[in-house]
Amino acid sequence: MNHENDLNGLGAAPFVADLLRDLATTRSLRTERQKDYVSVSPSPIGAIAVFAHRHRLEIAVRPELANAALLDVPGAELRKPTTATTYLVVREPVCERSRDAVLRHAATALDWRAGGPARGAGSSRRATAAAETARPVCPECNYEITPSGACGC
């Protein structure tokens, strides 16, 4: 479990580590350890959906849904580094009070970012067209398996 090593190396607070562990039970994700955070992206490809810091989470939200996310997670904050990028910032007491909503927003962020350009933390590399189009097919239903691991079953 690579995400466990990344979270341990970061020294993540229990609420951060527990939420990401729960997220990993419902979504296929990949993590990349940076100096001050762990980036969480959909696996196999997709843009960063969550920045897990030691004592806070920053969850990507669609800009047009940001205010609704604030209502859903009382006490959270918004960070808008660009007009196209908005993050729901959640600290420990807020996460403890609204854990289910925070987990839901993190899962939604992974699903959303699975459809976007593939990026690694601290880089601007993009997946090749071949990697984006060559997806496995479910042997049961013969539908293409999405980056989040879903199919038609």
MODELLER restraints for C-alpha pairs under 7 A, 6 or more apart:
rsr = mdl.restraints
at = mdl.atoms
rsr.add(forms.Gaussian(group=physical.xy_distance, feature=features.Distance(at['CA:3:A'], at['CA:31:A']), mean=5.58, stdev=0.5))
rsr.add(forms.Gaussian(group=physical.xy_distance, feature=features.Distance(at['CA:6:A'], at['CA:32:A']), mean=6.93, stdev=0.5))
rsr.add(forms.Gaussian(group=physical.xy_distance, feature=features.Distance(at['CA:6:A'], at['CA:33:A']), mean=5.38, stdev=0.5))
rsr.add(forms.Gaussian(group=physical.xy_distance, feature=features.Distance(at['CA:6:A'], at['CA:38:A']), mean=6.57, stdev=0.5))
rsr.add(forms.Gaussian(group=physical.xy_distance, feature=features.Distance(at['CA:7:A'], at['CA:17:A']), mean=6.35, stdev=0.5))
rsr.add(forms.Gaussian(group=physical.xy_distance, feature=features.Distance(at['CA:7:A'], at['CA:38:A']), mean=6.97, stdev=0.5))
rsr.add(forms.Gaussian(group=physical.xy_distance, feature=features.Distance(at['CA:10:A'], at['CA:37:A']), mean=6.59, stdev=0.5))
rsr.add(forms.Gaussian(group=physical.xy_distance, feature=features.Distance(at['CA:10:A'], at['CA:54:A']), mean=6.47, stdev=0.5))
rsr.add(forms.Gaussian(group=physical.xy_distance, feature=features.Distance(at['CA:11:A'], at['CA:54:A']), mean=6.16, stdev=0.5))
rsr.add(forms.Gaussian(group=physical.xy_distance, feature=features.Distance(at['CA:12:A'], at['CA:53:A']), mean=6.76, stdev=0.5))
rsr.add(forms.Gaussian(group=physical.xy_distance, feature=features.Distance(at['CA:12:A'], at['CA:54:A']), mean=4.15, stdev=0.5))
rsr.add(forms.Gaussian(group=physical.xy_distance, feature=features.Distance(at['CA:12:A'], at['CA:55:A']), mean=6.60, stdev=0.5))
rsr.add(forms.Gaussian(group=physical.xy_distance, feature=features.Distance(at['CA:13:A'], at['CA:54:A']), mean=5.59, stdev=0.5))
rsr.add(forms.Gaussian(group=physical.xy_distance, feature=features.Distance(at['CA:13:A'], at['CA:55:A']), mean=5.64, stdev=0.5))
rsr.add(forms.Gaussian(group=physical.xy_distance, feature=features.Distance(at['CA:15:A'], at['CA:92:A']), mean=6.54, stdev=0.5))
rsr.add(forms.Gaussian(group=physical.xy_distance, feature=features.Distance(at['CA:16:A'], at['CA:52:A']), mean=6.80, stdev=0.5))
rsr.add(forms.Gaussian(group=physical.xy_distance, feature=features.Distance(at['CA:16:A'], at['CA:55:A']), mean=6.92, stdev=0.5))
rsr.add(forms.Gaussian(group=physical.xy_distance, feature=features.Distance(at['CA:16:A'], at['CA:56:A']), mean=6.83, stdev=0.5))
rsr.add(forms.Gaussian(group=physical.xy_distance, feature=features.Distance(at['CA:16:A'], at['CA:57:A']), mean=6.91, stdev=0.5))
rsr.add(forms.Gaussian(group=physical.xy_distance, feature=features.Distance(at['CA:19:A'], at['CA:103:A']), mean=6.66, stdev=0.5))
rsr.add(forms.Gaussian(group=physical.xy_distance, feature=features.Distance(at['CA:23:A'], at['CA:103:A']), mean=6.75, stdev=0.5))
rsr.add(forms.Gaussian(group=physical.xy_distance, feature=features.Distance(at['CA:23:A'], at['CA:107:A']), mean=6.65, stdev=0.5))
rsr.add(forms.Gaussian(group=physical.xy_distance, feature=features.Distance(at['CA:27:A'], at['CA:148:A']), mean=5.71, stdev=0.5))
rsr.add(forms.Gaussian(group=physical.xy_distance, feature=features.Distance(at['CA:27:A'], at['CA:149:A']), mean=6.94, stdev=0.5))
rsr.add(forms.Gaussian(group=physical.xy_distance, feature=features.Distance(at['CA:28:A'], at['CA:42:A']), mean=6.06, stdev=0.5))
rsr.add(forms.Gaussian(group=physical.xy_distance, feature=features.Distance(at['CA:28:A'], at['CA:43:A']), mean=5.36, stdev=0.5))
rsr.add(forms.Gaussian(group=physical.xy_distance, feature=features.Distance(at['CA:28:A'], at['CA:148:A']), mean=5.31, stdev=0.5))
rsr.add(forms.Gaussian(group=physical.xy_distance, feature=features.Distance(at['CA:28:A'], at['CA:149:A']), mean=6.10, stdev=0.5))
rsr.add(forms.Gaussian(group=physical.xy_distance, feature=features.Distance(at['CA:29:A'], at['CA:40:A']), mean=6.63, stdev=0.5))
rsr.add(forms.Gaussian(group=physical.xy_distance, feature=features.Distance(at['CA:29:A'], at['CA:41:A']), mean=5.59, stdev=0.5))
rsr.add(forms.Gaussian(group=physical.xy_distance, feature=features.Distance(at['CA:29:A'], at['CA:42:A']), mean=4.42, stdev=0.5))
rsr.add(forms.Gaussian(group=physical.xy_distance, feature=features.Distance(at['CA:29:A'], at['CA:43:A']), mean=4.54, stdev=0.5))
rsr.add(forms.Gaussian(group=physical.xy_distance, feature=features.Distance(at['CA:30:A'], at['CA:40:A']), mean=5.85, stdev=0.5))
rsr.add(forms.Gaussian(group=physical.xy_distance, feature=features.Distance(at['CA:30:A'], at['CA:41:A']), mean=5.38, stdev=0.5))
rsr.add(forms.Gaussian(group=physical.xy_distance, feature=features.Distance(at['CA:30:A'], at['CA:42:A']), mean=6.07, stdev=0.5))
rsr.add(forms.Gaussian(group=physical.xy_distance, feature=features.Distance(at['CA:30:A'], at['CA:43:A']), mean=5.38, stdev=0.5))
rsr.add(forms.Gaussian(group=physical.xy_distance, feature=features.Distance(at['CA:31:A'], at['CA:38:A']), mean=6.33, stdev=0.5))
rsr.add(forms.Gaussian(group=physical.xy_distance, feature=features.Distance(at['CA:31:A'], at['CA:39:A']), mean=5.41, stdev=0.5))
rsr.add(forms.Gaussian(group=physical.xy_distance, feature=features.Distance(at['CA:31:A'], at['CA:40:A']), mean=4.64, stdev=0.5))
rsr.add(forms.Gaussian(group=physical.xy_distance, feature=features.Distance(at['CA:31:A'], at['CA:41:A']), mean=6.35, stdev=0.5))
rsr.add(forms.Gaussian(group=physical.xy_distance, feature=features.Distance(at['CA:32:A'], at['CA:38:A']), mean=5.54, stdev=0.5))
rsr.add(forms.Gaussian(group=physical.xy_distance, feature=features.Distance(at['CA:32:A'], at['CA:39:A']), mean=5.23, stdev=0.5))
rsr.add(forms.Gaussian(group=physical.xy_distance, feature=features.Distance(at['CA:32:A'], at['CA:40:A']), mean=6.85, stdev=0.5))
rsr.add(forms.Gaussian(group=physical.xy_distance, feature=features.Distance(at['CA:32:A'], at['CA:121:A']), mean=6.93, stdev=0.5))
rsr.add(forms.Gaussian(group=physical.xy_distance, feature=features.Distance(at['CA:33:A'], at['CA:39:A']), mean=6.50, stdev=0.5))
rsr.add(forms.Gaussian(group=physical.xy_distance, feature=features.Distance(at['CA:36:A'], at['CA:53:A']), mean=6.33, stdev=0.5))
rsr.add(forms.Gaussian(group=physical.xy_distance, feature=features.Distance(at['CA:37:A'], at['CA:51:A']), mean=6.31, stdev=0.5))
rsr.add(forms.Gaussian(group=physical.xy_distance, feature=features.Distance(at['CA:37:A'], at['CA:52:A']), mean=5.38, stdev=0.5))
rsr.add(forms.Gaussian(group=physical.xy_distance, feature=features.Distance(at['CA:37:A'], at['CA:53:A']), mean=4.39, stdev=0.5))
rsr.add(forms.Gaussian(group=physical.xy_distance, feature=features.Distance(at['CA:37:A'], at['CA:54:A']), mean=6.79, stdev=0.5))
rsr.add(forms.Gaussian(group=physical.xy_distance, feature=features.Distance(at['CA:38:A'], at['CA:51:A']), mean=5.88, stdev=0.5))
rsr.add(forms.Gaussian(group=physical.xy_distance, feature=features.Distance(at['CA:38:A'], at['CA:52:A']), mean=5.06, stdev=0.5))
rsr.add(forms.Gaussian(group=physical.xy_distance, feature=features.Distance(at['CA:38:A'], at['CA:53:A']), mean=6.53, stdev=0.5))
rsr.add(forms.Gaussian(group=physical.xy_distance, feature=features.Distance(at['CA:39:A'], at['CA:48:A']), mean=6.19, stdev=0.5))
rsr.add(forms.Gaussian(group=physical.xy_distance, feature=features.Distance(at['CA:39:A'], at['CA:50:A']), mean=6.01, stdev=0.5))
rsr.add(forms.Gaussian(group=physical.xy_distance, feature=features.Distance(at['CA:39:A'], at['CA:51:A']), mean=4.75, stdev=0.5))
rsr.add(forms.Gaussian(group=physical.xy_distance, feature=features.Distance(at['CA:39:A'], at['CA:52:A']), mean=6.27, stdev=0.5))
rsr.add(forms.Gaussian(group=physical.xy_distance, feature=features.Distance(at['CA:39:A'], at['CA:121:A']), mean=6.43, stdev=0.5))
rsr.add(forms.Gaussian(group=physical.xy_distance, feature=features.Distance(at['CA:40:A'], at['CA:48:A']), mean=5.64, stdev=0.5))
rsr.add(forms.Gaussian(group=physical.xy_distance, feature=features.Distance(at['CA:40:A'], at['CA:49:A']), mean=5.84, stdev=0.5))
rsr.add(forms.Gaussian(group=physical.xy_distance, feature=features.Distance(at['CA:40:A'], at['CA:50:A']), mean=5.02, stdev=0.5))
rsr.add(forms.Gaussian(group=physical.xy_distance, feature=features.Distance(at['CA:40:A'], at['CA:51:A']), mean=6.21, stdev=0.5))
rsr.add(forms.Gaussian(group=physical.xy_distance, feature=features.Distance(at['CA:41:A'], at['CA:47:A']), mean=5.82, stdev=0.5))
rsr.add(forms.Gaussian(group=physical.xy_distance, feature=features.Distance(at['CA:41:A'], at['CA:48:A']), mean=4.45, stdev=0.5))
rsr.add(forms.Gaussian(group=physical.xy_distance, feature=features.Distance(at['CA:41:A'], at['CA:49:A']), mean=5.28, stdev=0.5))
rsr.add(forms.Gaussian(group=physical.xy_distance, feature=features.Distance(at['CA:41:A'], at['CA:50:A']), mean=6.93, stdev=0.5))
rsr.add(forms.Gaussian(group=physical.xy_distance, feature=features.Distance(at['CA:41:A'], at['CA:110:A']), mean=6.37, stdev=0.5))
rsr.add(forms.Gaussian(group=physical.xy_distance, feature=features.Distance(at['CA:42:A'], at['CA:110:A']), mean=5.37, stdev=0.5))
rsr.add(forms.Gaussian(group=physical.xy_distance, feature=features.Distance(at['CA:42:A'], at['CA:113:A']), mean=6.85, stdev=0.5))
rsr.add(forms.Gaussian(group=physical.xy_distance, feature=features.Distance(at['CA:42:A'], at['CA:114:A']), mean=5.50, stdev=0.5))
rsr.add(forms.Gaussian(group=physical.xy_distance, feature=features.Distance(at['CA:42:A'], at['CA:147:A']), mean=6.48, stdev=0.5))
rsr.add(forms.Gaussian(group=physical.xy_distance, feature=features.Distance(at['CA:42:A'], at['CA:148:A']), mean=6.17, stdev=0.5))
rsr.add(forms.Gaussian(group=physical.xy_distance, feature=features.Distance(at['CA:43:A'], at['CA:147:A']), mean=5.75, stdev=0.5))
rsr.add(forms.Gaussian(group=physical.xy_distance, feature=features.Distance(at['CA:43:A'], at['CA:148:A']), mean=6.54, stdev=0.5))
rsr.add(forms.Gaussian(group=physical.xy_distance, feature=features.Distance(at['CA:44:A'], at['CA:147:A']), mean=5.83, stdev=0.5))
rsr.add(forms.Gaussian(group=physical.xy_distance, feature=features.Distance(at['CA:45:A'], at['CA:114:A']), mean=6.41, stdev=0.5))
rsr.add(forms.Gaussian(group=physical.xy_distance, feature=features.Distance(at['CA:45:A'], at['CA:118:A']), mean=5.30, stdev=0.5))
rsr.add(forms.Gaussian(group=physical.xy_distance, feature=features.Distance(at['CA:45:A'], at['CA:147:A']), mean=6.47, stdev=0.5))
rsr.add(forms.Gaussian(group=physical.xy_distance, feature=features.Distance(at['CA:46:A'], at['CA:113:A']), mean=5.35, stdev=0.5))
rsr.add(forms.Gaussian(group=physical.xy_distance, feature=features.Distance(at['CA:46:A'], at['CA:114:A']), mean=4.42, stdev=0.5))
rsr.add(forms.Gaussian(group=physical.xy_distance, feature=features.Distance(at['CA:46:A'], at['CA:115:A']), mean=6.54, stdev=0.5))
rsr.add(forms.Gaussian(group=physical.xy_distance, feature=features.Distance(at['CA:46:A'], at['CA:116:A']), mean=5.75, stdev=0.5))
rsr.add(forms.Gaussian(group=physical.xy_distance, feature=features.Distance(at['CA:46:A'], at['CA:117:A']), mean=5.69, stdev=0.5))
rsr.add(forms.Gaussian(group=physical.xy_distance, feature=features.Distance(at['CA:46:A'], at['CA:118:A']), mean=4.04, stdev=0.5))
rsr.add(forms.Gaussian(group=physical.xy_distance, feature=features.Distance(at['CA:46:A'], at['CA:119:A']), mean=6.36, stdev=0.5))
rsr.add(forms.Gaussian(group=physical.xy_distance, feature=features.Distance(at['CA:47:A'], at['CA:113:A']), mean=5.19, stdev=0.5))
rsr.add(forms.Gaussian(group=physical.xy_distance, feature=features.Distance(at['CA:47:A'], at['CA:114:A']), mean=6.78, stdev=0.5))
rsr.add(forms.Gaussian(group=physical.xy_distance, feature=features.Distance(at['CA:47:A'], at['CA:116:A']), mean=6.16, stdev=0.5))
rsr.add(forms.Gaussian(group=physical.xy_distance, feature=features.Distance(at['CA:47:A'], at['CA:117:A']), mean=5.77, stdev=0.5))
rsr.add(forms.Gaussian(group=physical.xy_distance, feature=features.Distance(at['CA:47:A'], at['CA:118:A']), mean=4.79, stdev=0.5))
rsr.add(forms.Gaussian(group=physical.xy_distance, feature=features.Distance(at['CA:47:A'], at['CA:119:A']), mean=4.87, stdev=0.5))
rsr.add(forms.Gaussian(group=physical.xy_distance, feature=features.Distance(at['CA:48:A'], at['CA:113:A']), mean=6.80, stdev=0.5))
rsr.add(forms.Gaussian(group=physical.xy_distance, feature=features.Distance(at['CA:48:A'], at['CA:119:A']), mean=6.85, stdev=0.5))
rsr.add(forms.Gaussian(group=physical.xy_distance, feature=features.Distance(at['CA:49:A'], at['CA:59:A']), mean=6.10, stdev=0.5))
rsr.add(forms.Gaussian(group=physical.xy_distance, feature=features.Distance(at['CA:49:A'], at['CA:60:A']), mean=5.22, stdev=0.5))
rsr.add(forms.Gaussian(group=physical.xy_distance, feature=features.Distance(at['CA:49:A'], at['CA:109:A']), mean=5.18, stdev=0.5))
rsr.add(forms.Gaussian(group=physical.xy_distance, feature=features.Distance(at['CA:49:A'], at['CA:110:A']), mean=5.27, stdev=0.5))
rsr.add(forms.Gaussian(group=physical.xy_distance, feature=features.Distance(at['CA:49:A'], at['CA:113:A']), mean=5.95, stdev=0.5))
rsr.add(forms.Gaussian(group=physical.xy_distance, feature=features.Distance(at['CA:50:A'], at['CA:57:A']), mean=6.84, stdev=0.5))
rsr.add(forms.Gaussian(group=physical.xy_distance, feature=features.Distance(at['CA:50:A'], at['CA:58:A']), mean=5.58, stdev=0.5))
rsr.add(forms.Gaussian(group=physical.xy_distance, feature=features.Distance(at['CA:50:A'], at['CA:59:A']), mean=4.54, stdev=0.5))
rsr.add(forms.Gaussian(group=physical.xy_distance, feature=features.Distance(at['CA:50:A'], at['CA:60:A']), mean=6.09, stdev=0.5))
rsr.add(forms.Gaussian(group=physical.xy_distance, feature=features.Distance(at['CA:50:A'], at['CA:106:A']), mean=6.78, stdev=0.5))
rsr.add(forms.Gaussian(group=physical.xy_distance, feature=features.Distance(at['CA:51:A'], at['CA:57:A']), mean=5.85, stdev=0.5))
rsr.add(forms.Gaussian(group=physical.xy_distance, feature=features.Distance(at['CA:51:A'], at['CA:58:A']), mean=5.01, stdev=0.5))
rsr.add(forms.Gaussian(group=physical.xy_distance, feature=features.Distance(at['CA:51:A'], at['CA:59:A']), mean=6.54, stdev=0.5))
rsr.add(forms.Gaussian(group=physical.xy_distance, feature=features.Distance(at['CA:52:A'], at['CA:58:A']), mean=6.50, stdev=0.5))
rsr.add(forms.Gaussian(group=physical.xy_distance, feature=features.Distance(at['CA:55:A'], at['CA:91:A']), mean=6.37, stdev=0.5))
rsr.add(forms.Gaussian(group=physical.xy_distance, feature=features.Distance(at['CA:55:A'], at['CA:92:A']), mean=6.70, stdev=0.5))
rsr.add(forms.Gaussian(group=physical.xy_distance, feature=features.Distance(at['CA:56:A'], at['CA:89:A']), mean=6.93, stdev=0.5))
rsr.add(forms.Gaussian(group=physical.xy_distance, feature=features.Distance(at['CA:56:A'], at['CA:90:A']), mean=5.56, stdev=0.5))
rsr.add(forms.Gaussian(group=physical.xy_distance, feature=features.Distance(at['CA:56:A'], at['CA:91:A']), mean=4.51, stdev=0.5))
rsr.add(forms.Gaussian(group=physical.xy_distance, feature=features.Distance(at['CA:56:A'], at['CA:92:A']), mean=6.56, stdev=0.5))
rsr.add(forms.Gaussian(group=physical.xy_distance, feature=features.Distance(at['CA:57:A'], at['CA:89:A']), mean=5.77, stdev=0.5))
rsr.add(forms.Gaussian(group=physical.xy_distance, feature=features.Distance(at['CA:57:A'], at['CA:90:A']), mean=5.20, stdev=0.5))
rsr.add(forms.Gaussian(group=physical.xy_distance, feature=features.Distance(at['CA:57:A'], at['CA:91:A']), mean=6.61, stdev=0.5))
rsr.add(forms.Gaussian(group=physical.xy_distance, feature=features.Distance(at['CA:58:A'], at['CA:87:A']), mean=5.52, stdev=0.5))
rsr.add(forms.Gaussian(group=physical.xy_distance, feature=features.Distance(at['CA:58:A'], at['CA:88:A']), mean=5.45, stdev=0.5))
rsr.add(forms.Gaussian(group=physical.xy_distance, feature=features.Distance(at['CA:58:A'], at['CA:89:A']), mean=4.53, stdev=0.5))
rsr.add(forms.Gaussian(group=physical.xy_distance, feature=features.Distance(at['CA:58:A'], at['CA:90:A']), mean=6.41, stdev=0.5))
rsr.add(forms.Gaussian(group=physical.xy_distance, feature=features.Distance(at['CA:59:A'], at['CA:87:A']), mean=5.05, stdev=0.5))
rsr.add(forms.Gaussian(group=physical.xy_distance, feature=features.Distance(at['CA:59:A'], at['CA:88:A']), mean=4.97, stdev=0.5))
rsr.add(forms.Gaussian(group=physical.xy_distance, feature=features.Distance(at['CA:59:A'], at['CA:89:A']), mean=6.51, stdev=0.5))
rsr.add(forms.Gaussian(group=physical.xy_distance, feature=features.Distance(at['CA:59:A'], at['CA:106:A']), mean=5.96, stdev=0.5))
rsr.add(forms.Gaussian(group=physical.xy_distance, feature=features.Distance(at['CA:59:A'], at['CA:109:A']), mean=6.76, stdev=0.5))
rsr.add(forms.Gaussian(group=physical.xy_distance, feature=features.Distance(at['CA:60:A'], at['CA:86:A']), mean=5.91, stdev=0.5))
rsr.add(forms.Gaussian(group=physical.xy_distance, feature=features.Distance(at['CA:60:A'], at['CA:87:A']), mean=4.48, stdev=0.5))
rsr.add(forms.Gaussian(group=physical.xy_distance, feature=features.Distance(at['CA:60:A'], at['CA:88:A']), mean=6.39, stdev=0.5))
rsr.add(forms.Gaussian(group=physical.xy_distance, feature=features.Distance(at['CA:60:A'], at['CA:109:A']), mean=5.62, stdev=0.5))
rsr.add(forms.Gaussian(group=physical.xy_distance, feature=features.Distance(at['CA:61:A'], at['CA:86:A']), mean=5.67, stdev=0.5))
rsr.add(forms.Gaussian(group=physical.xy_distance, feature=features.Distance(at['CA:61:A'], at['CA:87:A']), mean=5.67, stdev=0.5))
rsr.add(forms.Gaussian(group=physical.xy_distance, feature=features.Distance(at['CA:61:A'], at['CA:88:A']), mean=6.62, stdev=0.5))
rsr.add(forms.Gaussian(group=physical.xy_distance, feature=features.Distance(at['CA:61:A'], at['CA:109:A']), mean=6.21, stdev=0.5))
rsr.add(forms.Gaussian(group=physical.xy_distance, feature=features.Distance(at['CA:62:A'], at['CA:86:A']), mean=6.65, stdev=0.5))
rsr.add(forms.Gaussian(group=physical.xy_distance, feature=features.Distance(at['CA:63:A'], at['CA:84:A']), mean=6.63, stdev=0.5))
rsr.add(forms.Gaussian(group=physical.xy_distance, feature=features.Distance(at['CA:63:A'], at['CA:85:A']), mean=6.62, stdev=0.5))
rsr.add(forms.Gaussian(group=physical.xy_distance, feature=features.Distance(at['CA:63:A'], at['CA:86:A']), mean=5.58, stdev=0.5))
rsr.add(forms.Gaussian(group=physical.xy_distance, feature=features.Distance(at['CA:70:A'], at['CA:76:A']), mean=6.08, stdev=0.5))
rsr.add(forms.Gaussian(group=physical.xy_distance, feature=features.Distance(at['CA:70:A'], at['CA:77:A']), mean=6.94, stdev=0.5))
rsr.add(forms.Gaussian(group=physical.xy_distance, feature=features.Distance(at['CA:72:A'], at['CA:101:A']), mean=6.59, stdev=0.5))
rsr.add(forms.Gaussian(group=physical.xy_distance, feature=features.Distance(at['CA:73:A'], at['CA:98:A']), mean=5.90, stdev=0.5))
rsr.add(forms.Gaussian(group=physical.xy_distance, feature=features.Distance(at['CA:73:A'], at['CA:101:A']), mean=6.43, stdev=0.5))
rsr.add(forms.Gaussian(group=physical.xy_distance, feature=features.Distance(at['CA:73:A'], at['CA:102:A']), mean=6.89, stdev=0.5))
rsr.add(forms.Gaussian(group=physical.xy_distance, feature=features.Distance(at['CA:75:A'], at['CA:94:A']), mean=5.80, stdev=0.5))
rsr.add(forms.Gaussian(group=physical.xy_distance, feature=features.Distance(at['CA:76:A'], at['CA:88:A']), mean=6.60, stdev=0.5))
rsr.add(forms.Gaussian(group=physical.xy_distance, feature=features.Distance(at['CA:76:A'], at['CA:89:A']), mean=5.63, stdev=0.5))
rsr.add(forms.Gaussian(group=physical.xy_distance, feature=features.Distance(at['CA:76:A'], at['CA:90:A']), mean=5.07, stdev=0.5))
rsr.add(forms.Gaussian(group=physical.xy_distance, feature=features.Distance(at['CA:76:A'], at['CA:94:A']), mean=6.43, stdev=0.5))
rsr.add(forms.Gaussian(group=physical.xy_distance, feature=features.Distance(at['CA:77:A'], at['CA:88:A']), mean=5.87, stdev=0.5))
rsr.add(forms.Gaussian(group=physical.xy_distance, feature=features.Distance(at['CA:77:A'], at['CA:89:A']), mean=5.01, stdev=0.5))
rsr.add(forms.Gaussian(group=physical.xy_distance, feature=features.Distance(at['CA:77:A'], at['CA:90:A']), mean=6.81, stdev=0.5))
rsr.add(forms.Gaussian(group=physical.xy_distance, feature=features.Distance(at['CA:78:A'], at['CA:86:A']), mean=6.77, stdev=0.5))
rsr.add(forms.Gaussian(group=physical.xy_distance, feature=features.Distance(at['CA:78:A'], at['CA:87:A']), mean=5.63, stdev=0.5))
rsr.add(forms.Gaussian(group=physical.xy_distance, feature=features.Distance(at['CA:78:A'], at['CA:88:A']), mean=4.87, stdev=0.5))
rsr.add(forms.Gaussian(group=physical.xy_distance, feature=features.Distance(at['CA:78:A'], at['CA:89:A']), mean=5.78, stdev=0.5))
rsr.add(forms.Gaussian(group=physical.xy_distance, feature=features.Distance(at['CA:79:A'], at['CA:86:A']), mean=5.75, stdev=0.5))
rsr.add(forms.Gaussian(group=physical.xy_distance, feature=features.Distance(at['CA:79:A'], at['CA:87:A']), mean=5.09, stdev=0.5))
rsr.add(forms.Gaussian(group=physical.xy_distance, feature=features.Distance(at['CA:79:A'], at['CA:88:A']), mean=6.56, stdev=0.5))
rsr.add(forms.Gaussian(group=physical.xy_distance, feature=features.Distance(at['CA:79:A'], at['CA:89:A']), mean=6.80, stdev=0.5))
rsr.add(forms.Gaussian(group=physical.xy_distance, feature=features.Distance(at['CA:80:A'], at['CA:86:A']), mean=4.52, stdev=0.5))
rsr.add(forms.Gaussian(group=physical.xy_distance, feature=features.Distance(at['CA:80:A'], at['CA:87:A']), mean=6.39, stdev=0.5))
rsr.add(forms.Gaussian(group=physical.xy_distance, feature=features.Distance(at['CA:95:A'], at['CA:102:A']), mean=6.50, stdev=0.5))
rsr.add(forms.Gaussian(group=physical.xy_distance, feature=features.Distance(at['CA:111:A'], at['CA:148:A']), mean=6.30, stdev=0.5))
rsr.add(forms.Gaussian(group=physical.xy_distance, feature=features.Distance(at['CA:114:A'], at['CA:147:A']), mean=5.79, stdev=0.5))
rsr.add(forms.Gaussian(group=physical.xy_distance, feature=features.Distance(at['CA:114:A'], at['CA:148:A']), mean=6.72, stdev=0.5))
rsr.add(forms.Gaussian(group=physical.xy_distance, feature=features.Distance(at['CA:117:A'], at['CA:126:A']), mean=6.46, stdev=0.5))
rsr.add(forms.Gaussian(group=physical.xy_distance, feature=features.Distance(at['CA:118:A'], at['CA:126:A']), mean=5.14, stdev=0.5))
rsr.add(forms.Gaussian(group=physical.xy_distance, feature=features.Distance(at['CA:118:A'], at['CA:127:A']), mean=5.57, stdev=0.5))
rsr.add(forms.Gaussian(group=physical.xy_distance, feature=features.Distance(at['CA:119:A'], at['CA:125:A']), mean=5.76, stdev=0.5))
rsr.add(forms.Gaussian(group=physical.xy_distance, feature=features.Distance(at['CA:119:A'], at['CA:126:A']), mean=5.68, stdev=0.5))
rsr.add(forms.Gaussian(group=physical.xy_distance, feature=features.Distance(at['CA:135:A'], at['CA:144:A']), mean=6.42, stdev=0.5))
rsr.add(forms.Gaussian(group=physical.xy_distance, feature=features.Distance(at['CA:135:A'], at['CA:145:A']), mean=6.46, stdev=0.5))
rsr.add(forms.Gaussian(group=physical.xy_distance, feature=features.Distance(at['CA:136:A'], at['CA:144:A']), mean=5.97, stdev=0.5))
rsr.add(forms.Gaussian(group=physical.xy_distance, feature=features.Distance(at['CA:136:A'], at['CA:145:A']), mean=5.65, stdev=0.5))
rsr.add(forms.Gaussian(group=physical.xy_distance, feature=features.Distance(at['CA:137:A'], at['CA:143:A']), mean=5.56, stdev=0.5))
rsr.add(forms.Gaussian(group=physical.xy_distance, feature=features.Distance(at['CA:137:A'], at['CA:144:A']), mean=4.34, stdev=0.5))
rsr.add(forms.Gaussian(group=physical.xy_distance, feature=features.Distance(at['CA:137:A'], at['CA:145:A']), mean=5.46, stdev=0.5))
rsr.add(forms.Gaussian(group=physical.xy_distance, feature=features.Distance(at['CA:138:A'], at['CA:144:A']), mean=6.20, stdev=0.5))
rsr.add(forms.Gaussian(group=physical.xy_distance, feature=features.Distance(at['CA:138:A'], at['CA:145:A']), mean=6.07, stdev=0.5))
rsr.add(forms.Gaussian(group=physical.xy_distance, feature=features.Distance(at['CA:138:A'], at['CA:151:A']), mean=6.65, stdev=0.5))
rsr.add(forms.Gaussian(group=physical.xy_distance, feature=features.Distance(at['CA:141:A'], at['CA:152:A']), mean=6.03, stdev=0.5))
rsr.add(forms.Gaussian(group=physical.xy_distance, feature=features.Distance(at['CA:141:A'], at['CA:153:A']), mean=6.01, stdev=0.5))
rsr.add(forms.Gaussian(group=physical.xy_distance, feature=features.Distance(at['CA:143:A'], at['CA:151:A']), mean=5.79, stdev=0.5))
rsr.add(forms.Gaussian(group=physical.xy_distance, feature=features.Distance(at['CA:143:A'], at['CA:152:A']), mean=5.72, stdev=0.5))
rsr.add(forms.Gaussian(group=physical.xy_distance, feature=features.Distance(at['CA:144:A'], at['CA:151:A']), mean=6.20, stdev=0.5))
rsr.add(forms.Gaussian(group=physical.xy_distance, feature=features.Distance(at['CA:145:A'], at['CA:151:A']), mean=4.80, stdev=0.5))
